[in-house]
Amino acid sequence: MKRIKILVSFLLLFILAFSSAGCRKNEDSAGTVEVPSIEEIETTDGIDRTKTVGNIVKEERTDYKIVYSPDAGASQLFAASELSKYIADATGVTVPVYADTTIKYDENGKYISVGNTSLLKKTGITPDPKTLNGDGFIMKTIGQNLYISGANDRGTLYGVYDFLEKMLGIRFISNEITYVPEADELPLYATDVTDIPAFEYRNLFSYSMRSSDEVYLHGRFNAPERTIGDLYGGRTDWYTQLGKIAGEYEGLKQMFPKYPDFNIIHNAFYWVNPADWYETHPEFFAVDKKGNTIRDSAGTICQLNLTNGITDDGKLDVTMDVSVAKIAIESLKKFIKDDPEATVFFFGHNDWEVYDESPRSIRAAELYGGQSGILMRFVNVVSDEIGKWLQSSGIDKKITIATWAYLHTVNAPVKEDGKGGYEAVHESVIPRDNVTVRFAAIGLDMYYPVYDEHQKKEDRTLMEKWTYICDNFMVWTYETNFGNYLFYYPSMRQWSDNLKYYRKIGVRYMMMQDNYHGYGSWQADMHTYVASKLLWNPDLKVQPLIDEFLRYYFGRKGSEKVAEMMQIFDDHFALLQAEEPEFWMPFRDDDGTTLFNAEYFPIELLEKTENLMKEAISENDNDNSINGTMRAVYKKHLTSALITPQFMILKNYAKYYSGSRLAYAAEAIKNAEYVGVTALSEVTTLINYKAELGVS
């Protein structure tokens, strides 16, 4: 029987009004539970567990030291402190932390060097950011010493957490729970690891990833839209510094109060501001075929006219005193000056599938492969002009301009080449070397990989077509039901295959969008955990990661019931895919034909899973083998799983909350409030849903 210590976040314990767990071998606060067998998860090669070169902890003592460089910044000290803290949590022995100025290089010095220390420099180990794909790390033993270092601060931190996971079995499960197995000793094995992430940028865009620095850090994420402090590894190289220039966009905010801040990728109006230009130059903005400015239902202007300021041969029209292209170029110059550290700048059209339909734009679309061709020509011109400006200004800096392949720009501007492949419709639409295309195929069946034969051919070939004219990609996928976050949504089954495909074609930035609006979703927490592993290494198997998460998130008994519920749903979705030609799994069921169709989800199935979760909660309430703190944590998580079938019933079976059954809705909503749910979808809050149903 293996014992584990359960560390629950202080915030959660404060909310639940229980005492903190964290003292080693204190059964009242930590608990002793049996861990069921979990299929081993693949580990990185390079650790020889048959050869011990030292003992970091043995017989409740240590001769080792953890060494950091005080000149390397606060993050390196934090990494060293984290290593010492978690070793102490697991073994009860504190490995002291020293500055490298107090330690001499000695192959038998019995130290763990963390980060860019003077000791590391004497070994010849040189972490290279290009080789390590940004955030990778080196973990290597020389003599009786261990060296952990990345080419940047994040890499060093990720190396420390990797060591803790592999050598002590620590698991950073969620923003609430960290599991630390007790260990009587910590041997140091012969190690020579160079661990490289599959993707330079890694982002599972969930609420916990957005709101918790610890989740971000422990999951080894690197999300451009998510800023993080220097202590935790610091910013990315993306421009997200709206705070420095926010005052200059007060007019835009007054004109369109809900327009997103700059660090959100639908940001075109921060490049060409309607508040500054619409009155004098309405032609800068998209019009319909009658010449009327295109607006949404709230009156917001929808898009820019991206042919404005671009000549027929794809150059900047220097004869125009002012144009969309010229204004965008000047804006980019300002962004570059505002933030000298930034090298990646995103130009993103707004989140509406409309575009300029003036006669000139219609002709350009016909000539250059549609709206994506118009966009590529525009961004190429901006790239060319900024390159000239950088050179003439003596600014030694290479920048990247990222832009969309999304909605009306998702189709690549290519044509068949007569050889079974594709070629650009015109040389002016081929993205420059420093232009990155961010691909988001919103219309896919999310049950299958992007390239799978089950996808419609026109959707299946979307990404492939882009590869004929571009080598620089970012990808945006959709991993939850955005029409109702609480519904069961089995997108994880294709993650490994999808990620391996994207790695193969050279994707740099992988973003998997999930429930980013609210707390309280067990699926979002599971997705965050599983994705954090796969984004680093897509060769890992999905099921062992799921099993691991369930065990630690729900407890031994609860995890068995949740796994059973998942299997029921997984089998049902597989049956629907196999036997119902009209069924597919969109990211959001706007017309109510698939995910929100009661014919596809029999009430008997939903009641079965609901009863299963109620049984799990009852068993948990009566389980005296675990302490009260963990029982409360597991109950909260199991209740989060319970509301999955409950809200599927509420959506698909109105009779459950009409008339005398309104109490059912009240119960489900009470459960949702208990676990902290605030949003049911991108557009529906729980409080508004209560009002709609008349639940007090």
C-alpha positions as CSV (number, residue, x, y, z in Angstrom):
1,M,0.0,0.0,0.0
2,K,1.4,3.3,-1.1
3,R,0.8,6.4,1.0
4,I,0.3,9.9,-0.5
5,K,0.1,13.3,1.1
6,I,-2.6,15.5,-0.3
7,L,-1.8,19.2,-0.4
8,V,-4.9,21.3,-0.9
9,S,-4.6,25.0,-1.8
10,F,-4.9,27.5,1.1
11,L,-7.7,29.3,-0.8
12,L,-9.8,26.2,-1.1
13,L,-9.3,25.3,2.5
14,F,-10.2,28.9,3.6
15,I,-13.4,28.7,1.6
16,L,-14.3,25.3,3.0
17,A,-13.2,26.4,6.5
18,F,-11.0,23.4,7.1
19,S,-7.5,23.3,8.5
20,S,-4.5,23.1,6.2
21,A,-3.0,19.8,5.1
22,G,0.7,19.7,4.8
23,C,2.5,18.2,7.7
24,R,4.4,15.1,6.8
25,K,3.1,11.9,8.5
26,N,0.2,13.7,10.2
27,E,-2.6,11.4,9.4
28,D,-5.3,13.8,10.5
29,S,-4.3,16.4,8.0
30,A,-2.8,14.4,5.2
31,G,-4.7,11.1,5.2
32,T,-3.5,7.7,4.2
33,V,-5.2,6.2,1.2
34,E,-4.6,3.3,-1.1
35,V,-3.6,4.2,-4.7
36,P,-5.0,1.9,-7.3
37,S,-2.7,0.7,-10.1
38,I,-2.4,3.3,-12.9
39,E,-0.8,2.5,-16.2
40,E,2.7,3.9,-16.3
41,I,3.1,7.1,-18.2
42,E,6.0,7.2,-20.6
43,T,9.0,9.2,-19.3
44,T,11.7,11.0,-21.1
45,D,14.7,8.9,-22.0
46,G,18.0,9.7,-20.4
47,I,17.5,8.6,-16.8
48,D,19.3,5.3,-15.9
49,R,17.4,4.1,-12.9
50,T,19.8,1.1,-12.6
51,K,22.8,3.4,-11.8
52,T,22.8,5.5,-8.6
53,V,25.5,8.2,-8.5
54,G,24.5,9.6,-5.1
55,N,21.7,9.9,-2.5
56,I,20.1,13.2,-2.2
57,V,18.1,11.9,0.8
58,K,18.8,8.7,2.7
59,E,18.1,7.6,6.2
60,E,16.3,10.9,7.0
61,R,19.3,13.1,6.2
62,T,21.1,14.8,3.3
63,D,24.6,15.7,2.4
64,Y,23.4,17.6,-0.7
65,K,23.0,21.3,-1.3
66,I,20.8,23.2,-3.9
67,V,22.7,26.0,-5.6
68,Y,21.5,29.0,-7.5
69,S,23.0,32.2,-8.9
70,P,21.9,35.4,-7.2
71,D,22.9,37.2,-10.4
72,A,20.4,35.3,-12.5
73,G,17.3,36.9,-11.1
74,A,14.5,36.1,-8.7
75,S,13.1,33.2,-10.8
76,Q,16.2,31.1,-10.3
77,L,16.0,31.5,-6.6
78,F,12.3,30.6,-6.7
79,A,13.2,27.5,-8.7
80,A,15.8,26.4,-6.2
81,S,13.3,27.1,-3.3
82,E,10.6,25.1,-5.0
83,L,12.9,22.1,-5.4
84,S,13.9,22.3,-1.7
85,K,10.3,22.8,-0.6
86,Y,8.8,19.8,-2.4
87,I,11.7,17.5,-1.5
88,A,11.0,18.4,2.1
89,D,7.3,17.8,1.6
90,A,7.9,14.3,0.3
91,T,10.8,13.1,2.5
92,G,10.7,15.3,5.6
93,V,14.3,16.3,4.9
94,T,15.2,19.9,3.9
95,V,17.9,20.2,1.3
96,P,19.5,23.6,2.0
97,V,19.7,26.3,-0.6
98,Y,23.0,28.2,-1.2
99,A,24.2,31.0,-3.5
100,D,26.8,29.8,-6.0
101,T,29.3,32.3,-4.6
102,T,29.7,30.0,-1.5
103,I,30.2,26.7,-3.4
104,K,33.3,25.6,-5.3
105,Y,33.1,23.4,-8.4
106,D,33.8,19.8,-7.5
107,E,32.5,16.7,-9.4
108,N,31.9,15.1,-6.0
109,G,30.5,18.2,-4.4
110,K,27.1,16.7,-3.8
111,Y,25.0,19.6,-5.1
112,I,22.1,20.3,-7.4
113,S,22.8,23.3,-9.6
114,V,19.6,25.1,-10.6
115,G,19.8,27.5,-13.5
116,N,22.7,29.5,-14.9
117,T,25.1,29.1,-12.0
118,S,28.9,29.5,-12.1
119,L,29.1,25.8,-11.5
120,L,27.1,25.1,-14.6
121,K,29.4,27.3,-16.7
122,K,32.4,25.1,-15.7
123,T,30.7,22.0,-17.0
124,G,30.5,23.0,-20.6
125,I,26.7,22.5,-20.5
126,T,25.2,25.3,-22.6
127,P,21.4,25.4,-22.9
128,D,20.5,26.9,-26.3
129,P,17.1,28.4,-26.8
130,K,16.8,27.4,-30.4
131,T,17.8,23.8,-29.7
132,L,15.5,23.7,-26.7
133,N,12.6,25.2,-28.6
134,G,12.4,28.0,-26.1
135,D,11.3,26.4,-22.8
136,G,13.1,23.1,-22.9
137,F,15.7,22.2,-20.4
138,I,18.8,20.1,-19.7
139,M,19.0,17.8,-16.7
140,K,22.4,16.1,-16.4
141,T,24.5,14.4,-13.8
142,I,28.3,14.9,-13.7
143,G,30.0,12.9,-10.9
144,Q,27.7,13.1,-7.9
145,N,26.1,16.4,-9.0
146,L,23.0,17.2,-10.8
147,Y,22.5,20.2,-13.1
148,I,19.1,21.5,-14.1
149,S,18.9,24.4,-16.4
150,G,16.9,25.9,-19.3
151,A,17.9,28.5,-21.8
152,N,15.4,30.8,-20.0
153,D,13.8,31.1,-16.6
154,R,10.7,29.1,-17.6
155,G,12.9,26.3,-18.8
156,T,14.7,26.1,-15.5
157,L,11.5,26.0,-13.6
158,Y,10.0,23.4,-15.9
159,G,13.2,21.3,-15.4
160,V,12.7,21.5,-11.6
161,Y,9.1,20.4,-11.8
162,D,10.0,17.6,-14.2
163,F,12.5,16.3,-11.7
164,L,9.9,16.4,-8.9
165,E,7.4,14.5,-11.0
166,K,9.8,11.8,-12.3
167,M,11.9,11.3,-9.2
168,L,9.3,11.7,-6.4
169,G,6.0,11.1,-8.2
170,I,4.6,14.5,-7.4
171,R,1.5,15.4,-9.4
172,F,0.3,19.0,-9.9
173,I,-3.3,18.1,-10.5
174,S,-5.3,21.3,-10.4
175,N,-5.3,24.8,-8.8
176,E,-6.7,23.1,-5.6
177,I,-4.7,19.9,-5.3
178,T,-1.1,18.8,-5.4
179,Y,-0.3,15.2,-4.6
180,V,3.0,14.4,-2.9
181,P,3.9,10.7,-2.2
182,E,5.9,10.1,0.9
183,A,9.4,8.9,0.2
184,D,12.0,7.4,2.6
185,E,14.8,8.3,0.3
186,L,15.7,10.1,-2.9
187,P,18.4,8.5,-5.0
188,L,20.2,10.4,-7.7
189,Y,20.3,8.3,-10.8
190,A,22.7,8.8,-13.7
191,T,20.9,11.3,-15.9
192,D,21.4,12.9,-19.2
193,V,18.2,14.5,-20.4
194,T,17.5,17.1,-23.0
195,D,13.8,17.7,-22.9
196,I,12.3,19.7,-25.7
197,P,8.7,20.8,-25.9
198,A,6.9,19.8,-29.1
199,F,5.5,23.4,-29.4
200,E,7.3,26.6,-28.6
201,Y,4.0,28.2,-27.3
202,R,1.6,25.9,-25.4
203,N,-1.9,27.0,-24.3
204,L,-4.9,25.2,-22.9
205,F,-7.1,28.3,-22.5
206,S,-9.2,27.4,-19.5
207,Y,-10.3,29.4,-16.5
208,S,-7.8,27.8,-14.1
209,M,-4.9,28.4,-16.6
210,R,-5.9,32.0,-17.0
211,S,-6.4,32.7,-13.3
212,S,-3.9,30.6,-11.5
213,D,-0.1,31.3,-11.8
214,E,0.5,27.9,-10.2
215,V,-1.5,26.0,-12.8
216,Y,0.2,27.9,-15.6
217,L,3.6,27.2,-14.1
218,H,3.1,23.5,-13.1
219,G,1.5,22.8,-16.5
220,R,4.6,24.2,-18.3
221,F,2.3,26.5,-20.4
222,N,3.7,29.3,-22.5
223,A,0.6,31.3,-23.5
224,P,1.2,34.6,-25.4
225,E,-2.1,36.1,-24.3
226,R,-1.4,35.3,-20.7
227,T,1.1,37.5,-18.8
228,I,2.9,36.1,-15.8
229,G,5.4,37.7,-13.4
230,D,9.2,37.5,-13.6
231,L,9.2,35.3,-10.5
232,Y,7.4,32.6,-12.5
233,G,9.5,32.8,-15.6
234,G,8.4,36.1,-17.0
235,R,6.6,37.3,-20.1
236,T,6.6,35.9,-23.6
237,D,7.9,37.8,-26.6
238,W,4.4,38.8,-27.8
239,Y,3.2,42.4,-27.6
240,T,0.5,42.6,-25.0
241,Q,1.3,45.9,-23.4
242,L,-2.1,47.6,-23.6
243,G,-1.6,49.2,-20.2
244,K,1.1,51.5,-21.6
245,I,-1.2,52.9,-24.3
246,A,-4.7,52.3,-23.0
247,G,-5.5,56.0,-22.6
248,E,-5.1,56.5,-26.3
249,Y,-8.1,54.2,-27.0
250,E,-10.7,55.8,-24.8
251,G,-12.5,56.9,-27.9
252,L,-12.7,53.3,-29.1
253,K,-13.9,52.1,-25.7
254,Q,-16.6,54.8,-25.7
255,M,-17.6,54.0,-29.2
256,F,-17.7,50.2,-28.7
257,P,-17.6,49.4,-25.0
258,K,-17.4,45.7,-25.5
259,Y,-14.5,45.7,-28.0
260,P,-11.7,43.4,-26.7
261,D,-8.5,44.7,-25.1
262,F,-5.4,44.6,-27.2
263,N,-4.0,41.4,-25.8
264,I,-7.1,39.6,-27.3
265,I,-6.5,38.6,-30.8
266,H,-9.5,40.3,-32.4
267,N,-7.7,43.5,-32.3
268,A,-7.8,45.2,-35.8
269,F,-9.3,48.4,-34.4
270,Y,-6.3,49.0,-32.3
271,W,-4.3,49.2,-35.5
272,V,-6.9,51.4,-37.3
273,N,-9.2,53.1,-34.8
274,P,-12.7,53.8,-36.0
275,A,-13.0,56.5,-33.3
276,D,-10.2,58.4,-35.1
277,W,-11.0,57.6,-38.7
278,Y,-14.6,56.7,-39.4
279,E,-16.0,60.3,-39.6
280,T,-13.4,61.4,-42.1
281,H,-12.7,58.2,-43.9
282,P,-15.6,55.7,-43.7
283,E,-14.1,54.0,-46.7
284,F,-11.5,52.5,-44.4
285,F,-14.2,50.2,-43.0
286,A,-16.1,47.3,-44.6
287,V,-19.3,48.0,-46.6
288,D,-21.9,45.8,-48.1
289,K,-22.7,45.6,-51.8
290,K,-24.9,48.7,-51.4
291,G,-22.1,50.7,-49.9
292,N,-23.4,50.7,-46.4
293,T,-21.0,50.3,-43.5
294,I,-21.4,46.7,-42.1
295,R,-22.4,46.7,-38.4
296,D,-23.4,44.0,-36.0
297,S,-26.7,44.0,-34.1
298,A,-25.2,46.3,-31.4
299,G,-24.1,48.8,-34.1
300,T,-20.4,47.9,-33.9
301,I,-18.5,48.4,-37.1
302,C,-17.4,44.9,-38.2
303,Q,-14.2,45.0,-40.2
304,L,-11.5,47.0,-42.0
305,N,-11.2,47.3,-45.7
306,L,-7.9,45.6,-46.3
307,T,-7.6,46.6,-49.9
308,N,-7.4,50.2,-49.0
309,G,-3.8,51.4,-49.6
310,I,-2.7,48.3,-51.4
311,T,-1.9,48.5,-55.1
312,D,-3.0,46.0,-57.7
313,D,0.5,44.5,-57.8
314,G,0.5,44.0,-54.0
315,K,2.6,47.0,-52.9
316,L,2.0,50.0,-50.6
317,D,0.1,52.7,-52.5
318,V,2.4,55.7,-51.8
319,T,0.2,58.1,-53.8
320,M,-2.4,58.0,-51.0
321,D,-1.8,60.5,-48.2
322,V,-3.6,58.2,-45.7
323,S,-4.9,54.7,-46.0
324,V,-5.7,51.6,-43.9
325,A,-2.3,50.2,-44.8
326,K,-0.4,53.3,-43.9
327,I,-2.2,53.7,-40.6
328,A,-1.6,50.1,-39.7
329,I,2.1,50.5,-40.5
330,E,2.4,53.5,-38.3
331,S,0.6,51.7,-35.5
332,L,3.0,48.8,-35.7
333,K,5.9,51.2,-35.4
334,K,4.4,52.6,-32.3
335,F,3.9,49.2,-30.8
336,I,7.5,48.3,-31.5
337,K,8.7,51.5,-29.8
338,D,6.3,51.0,-26.8
339,D,7.6,47.6,-26.0
340,P,11.3,47.0,-27.2
341,E,11.2,43.4,-25.8
342,A,8.3,42.3,-27.9
343,T,9.0,40.6,-31.2
344,V,5.6,39.1,-32.1
345,F,2.7,41.3,-33.1
346,F,-0.8,40.0,-33.9
347,F,-3.0,41.6,-36.5
348,G,-6.4,39.9,-36.2
349,H,-9.7,40.7,-37.9
350,N,-12.7,41.0,-35.7
351,D,-14.9,38.0,-34.7
352,W,-17.5,38.4,-37.4
353,E,-17.8,36.5,-40.6
354,V,-18.3,39.5,-42.8
355,Y,-15.9,41.5,-44.9
356,D,-15.7,44.4,-47.3
357,E,-17.9,44.0,-50.4
358,S,-17.0,47.1,-52.3
359,P,-16.4,46.6,-56.0
360,R,-12.6,46.8,-55.6
361,S,-12.6,44.2,-52.8
362,I,-14.8,41.8,-54.8
363,R,-12.4,42.0,-57.7
364,A,-9.4,41.4,-55.4
365,A,-11.1,38.4,-53.9
366,E,-11.6,36.9,-57.3
367,L,-8.0,37.5,-58.3
368,Y,-6.2,36.6,-55.1
369,G,-8.0,33.5,-53.7
370,G,-10.7,35.1,-51.6
371,Q,-10.5,36.9,-48.3
372,S,-7.4,35.1,-47.1
373,G,-5.6,36.3,-50.2
374,I,-6.6,39.9,-49.4
375,L,-5.4,39.5,-45.9
376,M,-2.0,37.9,-46.9
377,R,-1.3,40.7,-49.3
378,F,-2.1,43.3,-46.7
379,V,0.1,41.7,-44.0
380,N,2.9,41.2,-46.5
381,V,2.9,44.9,-47.3
382,V,3.0,45.8,-43.6
383,S,5.9,43.4,-43.2
384,D,7.8,44.8,-46.1
385,E,7.4,48.4,-45.0
386,I,8.3,47.7,-41.3
387,G,11.4,45.8,-42.5
388,K,12.5,48.9,-44.4
389,W,11.8,51.1,-41.4
390,L,13.7,48.9,-39.0
391,Q,16.7,49.0,-41.3
392,S,16.6,52.7,-41.9
393,S,16.1,53.4,-38.2
394,G,19.1,51.3,-37.2
395,I,16.9,49.0,-35.2
396,D,18.5,45.5,-35.1
397,K,15.4,43.5,-34.5
398,K,13.5,40.7,-36.3
399,I,9.8,40.8,-35.8
400,T,7.0,38.4,-36.5
401,I,3.6,39.4,-37.7
402,A,0.9,36.9,-36.9
403,T,-2.6,36.9,-38.4
404,W,-5.7,34.8,-38.9
405,A,-6.8,31.9,-41.0
406,Y,-10.3,32.0,-39.4
407,L,-13.9,32.3,-40.5
408,H,-13.8,34.1,-43.9
409,T,-10.0,33.8,-44.1
410,V,-9.7,30.1,-43.2
411,N,-9.5,28.9,-46.8
412,A,-5.9,29.2,-48.1
413,P,-5.4,31.3,-51.3
414,V,-4.3,28.3,-53.4
415,K,-5.4,26.4,-56.5
416,E,-4.7,22.9,-57.7
417,D,-1.3,22.5,-59.3
418,G,-2.2,19.7,-61.6
419,K,0.2,17.3,-59.8
420,G,-2.1,16.3,-56.9
421,G,-1.1,19.3,-54.8
422,Y,-1.7,23.0,-54.6
423,E,0.1,26.3,-55.4
424,A,-0.5,30.0,-54.6
425,V,-3.1,31.7,-56.8
426,H,-0.7,34.6,-57.0
427,E,2.8,35.3,-55.7
428,S,1.6,38.2,-53.7
429,V,-0.4,36.0,-51.4
430,I,2.5,33.8,-50.2
431,P,3.2,34.9,-46.6
432,R,6.6,36.5,-46.0
433,D,9.1,34.5,-44.0
434,N,8.3,36.5,-40.9
435,V,4.5,36.2,-41.3
436,T,2.8,33.5,-39.2
437,V,-0.6,32.1,-40.0
438,R,-2.9,31.3,-37.1
439,F,-5.3,28.5,-38.2
440,A,-8.6,28.0,-36.5
441,A,-11.0,25.6,-38.3
442,I,-14.2,26.3,-36.4
443,G,-16.4,24.0,-38.5
444,L,-14.7,20.7,-37.9
445,D,-16.2,17.6,-36.2
446,M,-14.3,17.9,-32.9
447,Y,-14.6,14.2,-32.3
448,Y,-12.0,13.4,-34.9
449,P,-8.5,14.7,-35.8
450,V,-8.4,17.6,-38.3
451,Y,-7.1,15.3,-41.2
452,D,-9.4,12.4,-40.5
453,E,-11.5,10.8,-43.3
454,H,-14.6,11.4,-41.2
455,Q,-14.2,15.1,-41.7
456,K,-15.9,16.7,-44.7
457,K,-13.3,16.9,-47.5
458,E,-13.5,20.6,-47.7
459,D,-12.7,20.8,-44.0
460,R,-10.2,18.0,-43.9
461,T,-7.9,19.7,-46.5
462,L,-8.1,23.2,-45.0
463,M,-4.8,22.9,-43.1
464,E,-3.1,20.9,-45.7
465,K,-3.7,23.6,-48.3
466,W,-2.0,26.2,-46.2
467,T,1.2,24.1,-45.9
468,Y,1.8,24.6,-49.7
469,I,2.4,28.3,-49.2
470,C,3.5,28.7,-45.6
471,D,5.9,27.1,-43.1
472,N,5.0,29.2,-40.1
473,F,1.8,28.1,-38.3
474,M,-0.1,28.6,-35.1
475,V,-3.2,26.5,-34.4
476,W,-6.3,27.2,-32.5
477,T,-8.6,24.3,-31.6
478,Y,-11.9,24.0,-29.7
479,E,-12.1,21.5,-26.9
480,T,-15.4,22.1,-25.1
481,N,-19.0,22.7,-25.9
482,F,-19.2,26.5,-26.0
483,G,-23.0,26.3,-26.0
484,N,-22.9,24.7,-22.6
485,Y,-19.6,24.2,-20.8
486,L,-21.1,21.6,-18.4
487,F,-22.1,19.1,-21.1
488,Y,-20.0,16.0,-21.6
489,Y,-17.7,16.6,-24.5
490,P,-15.2,13.8,-25.5
491,S,-12.7,15.8,-27.5
492,M,-9.7,14.4,-25.7
493,R,-9.8,11.1,-27.6
494,Q,-8.2,12.7,-30.7
495,W,-5.7,15.0,-29.0
496,S,-2.6,12.9,-29.3
497,D,-3.2,12.3,-33.0
498,N,-4.0,15.9,-33.7
499,L,-1.0,17.2,-31.8
500,K,1.4,14.8,-33.5
501,Y,0.1,16.0,-36.9
502,Y,0.5,19.6,-36.0
503,R,4.0,18.9,-34.7
504,K,4.9,17.2,-37.9
505,I,3.9,20.2,-40.1
506,G,5.9,22.6,-37.9
507,V,3.3,24.4,-35.8
508,R,5.0,26.8,-33.3
509,Y,2.1,27.8,-31.2
510,M,-0.7,25.4,-30.2
511,M,-3.7,26.8,-28.5
512,M,-6.6,24.6,-27.3
513,Q,-9.5,26.7,-26.3
514,D,-11.6,25.4,-23.4
515,N,-14.0,26.7,-20.7
516,Y,-12.3,30.0,-20.0
517,H,-15.3,31.8,-18.4
518,G,-15.8,30.2,-15.0
519,Y,-14.6,28.0,-12.2
520,G,-16.2,24.7,-11.2
521,S,-15.9,22.5,-14.2
522,W,-14.2,19.1,-13.6
523,Q,-13.9,18.6,-17.4
524,A,-12.0,21.9,-17.7
525,D,-9.6,20.9,-14.9
526,M,-9.1,17.5,-16.5
527,H,-8.5,19.0,-20.0
528,T,-6.0,21.4,-18.5
529,Y,-4.1,18.7,-16.8
530,V,-4.1,16.2,-19.8
531,A,-3.3,19.0,-22.3
532,S,-0.4,20.3,-20.2
533,K,1.3,16.9,-20.7
534,L,0.4,16.4,-24.3
535,L,1.4,19.9,-25.5
536,W,4.9,19.2,-24.2
537,N,5.0,15.6,-25.6
538,P,2.2,14.4,-27.9
539,D,3.6,10.9,-27.9
540,L,2.1,10.3,-24.4
541,K,-1.0,8.2,-24.2
542,V,-4.2,10.0,-23.3
543,Q,-5.9,7.3,-21.2
544,P,-3.2,6.9,-18.5
545,L,-3.3,10.7,-18.1
546,I,-7.0,10.7,-17.7
547,D,-6.8,7.8,-15.2
548,E,-4.2,9.7,-13.2
549,F,-6.2,12.9,-13.1
550,L,-9.4,11.1,-12.0
551,R,-7.7,9.2,-9.2
552,Y,-6.2,12.2,-7.6
553,Y,-9.0,14.6,-8.3
554,F,-11.9,12.5,-7.1
555,G,-10.3,10.1,-4.8
556,R,-10.0,6.3,-5.2
557,K,-13.7,5.4,-4.9
558,G,-15.0,8.5,-6.6
559,S,-12.7,8.1,-9.5
560,E,-14.1,4.7,-10.3
561,K,-17.6,6.1,-10.6
562,V,-16.6,9.0,-12.7
563,A,-14.6,6.7,-15.0
564,E,-17.7,4.6,-15.3
565,M,-19.8,7.7,-16.2
566,M,-17.2,8.7,-18.8
567,Q,-17.2,5.2,-20.3
568,I,-21.0,5.3,-20.6
569,F,-20.8,8.7,-22.4
570,D,-17.8,7.7,-24.5
571,D,-19.6,4.5,-25.7
572,H,-22.7,6.5,-26.5
573,F,-20.8,9.1,-28.5
574,A,-19.0,6.3,-30.4
575,L,-22.4,4.8,-31.2
576,L,-23.8,8.1,-32.4
577,Q,-20.8,8.6,-34.6
578,A,-21.1,5.1,-36.1
579,E,-24.9,4.8,-36.5
580,E,-26.3,8.3,-36.9
581,P,-25.3,9.8,-40.2
582,E,-26.5,13.3,-39.2
583,F,-24.7,13.4,-35.9
584,W,-21.5,15.2,-35.5
585,M,-19.7,17.1,-32.6
586,P,-19.5,20.8,-33.3
587,F,-17.8,23.2,-30.9
588,R,-21.2,24.8,-30.3
589,D,-24.7,23.5,-31.4
590,D,-26.3,26.8,-32.5
591,D,-29.3,25.3,-34.2
592,G,-30.0,22.5,-31.6
593,T,-29.6,19.6,-34.1
594,T,-26.8,17.6,-32.4
595,L,-25.5,18.2,-28.9
596,F,-28.8,19.8,-27.9
597,N,-31.0,17.2,-29.5
598,A,-32.9,15.0,-27.0
599,E,-33.3,12.3,-29.7
600,Y,-29.5,11.7,-29.4
601,F,-29.4,11.6,-25.6
602,P,-32.1,9.4,-24.1
603,I,-33.3,10.4,-20.7
604,E,-32.6,6.8,-19.4
605,L,-28.9,7.3,-20.2
606,L,-28.7,10.7,-18.5
607,E,-30.6,9.5,-15.5
608,K,-28.2,6.5,-15.2
609,T,-25.2,8.8,-15.1
610,E,-26.9,11.2,-12.7
611,N,-27.7,8.3,-10.3
612,L,-24.1,7.1,-10.6
613,M,-22.8,10.4,-9.5
614,K,-25.3,10.6,-6.6
615,E,-24.1,7.2,-5.5
616,A,-20.5,8.4,-5.7
617,I,-21.3,11.4,-3.5
618,S,-23.1,9.3,-1.0
619,E,-20.2,6.8,-0.8
620,N,-17.8,9.7,-0.4
621,D,-19.9,11.2,2.5
622,N,-19.7,7.9,4.3
623,D,-16.1,7.1,3.7
624,N,-14.3,7.3,7.0
625,S,-11.0,6.0,5.5
626,I,-10.2,9.6,4.5
627,N,-10.2,12.7,6.6
628,G,-12.9,15.3,6.6
629,T,-10.9,17.8,4.6
630,M,-10.4,15.5,1.6
631,R,-13.9,14.2,1.9
632,A,-15.1,17.8,1.4
633,V,-12.8,18.4,-1.5
634,Y,-13.9,15.2,-3.2
635,K,-17.5,16.0,-2.6
636,K,-17.1,19.3,-4.4
637,H,-15.5,17.7,-7.3
638,L,-18.0,14.8,-7.5
639,T,-20.8,17.4,-7.4
640,S,-19.2,19.1,-10.4
641,A,-19.4,15.8,-12.2
642,L,-23.0,15.4,-11.1
643,I,-24.1,18.6,-12.8
644,T,-22.9,17.3,-16.1
645,P,-25.9,14.9,-16.6
646,Q,-28.1,17.3,-14.7
647,F,-27.6,20.2,-17.1
648,M,-27.8,17.9,-20.1
649,I,-31.2,16.9,-18.8
650,L,-32.2,20.6,-18.2
651,K,-31.2,21.5,-21.8
652,N,-32.7,18.5,-23.6
653,Y,-35.8,17.8,-21.5
654,A,-37.8,20.9,-20.6
655,K,-40.4,18.9,-18.7
656,Y,-37.8,18.4,-16.0
657,Y,-38.1,22.1,-15.0
658,S,-41.6,23.0,-16.0
659,G,-44.5,23.1,-13.6
660,S,-44.0,20.8,-10.6
661,R,-40.5,19.8,-11.8
662,L,-39.1,23.3,-11.3
663,A,-37.5,21.9,-8.1
664,Y,-35.2,19.8,-10.3
665,A,-33.8,22.9,-11.9
666,A,-33.4,24.5,-8.5
667,E,-31.4,21.5,-7.3
668,A,-29.1,21.4,-10.3
669,I,-28.5,25.2,-10.1
670,K,-27.8,24.9,-6.3
671,N,-25.2,22.2,-7.1
672,A,-23.7,24.5,-9.8
673,E,-23.4,27.3,-7.3
674,Y,-21.9,25.0,-4.7
675,V,-19.0,24.1,-7.0
676,G,-18.5,27.7,-8.1
677,V,-19.9,27.7,-11.6
678,T,-20.5,31.2,-12.9
679,A,-20.9,30.8,-16.7
680,L,-22.8,28.1,-18.6
681,S,-21.6,29.2,-22.0
682,E,-19.8,32.1,-23.7
683,V,-23.0,34.1,-23.6
684,T,-25.0,32.7,-20.6
685,T,-24.2,33.3,-17.0
686,L,-25.6,31.0,-14.3
687,I,-27.4,34.0,-12.7
688,N,-29.2,34.9,-15.9
689,Y,-30.1,31.3,-16.4
690,K,-31.7,31.2,-12.9
691,A,-33.7,34.3,-13.8
692,E,-34.8,32.8,-17.1
693,L,-36.2,29.7,-15.3
694,G,-37.6,31.7,-12.4
695,V,-35.5,29.9,-9.8
696,S,-34.9,32.1,-6.7
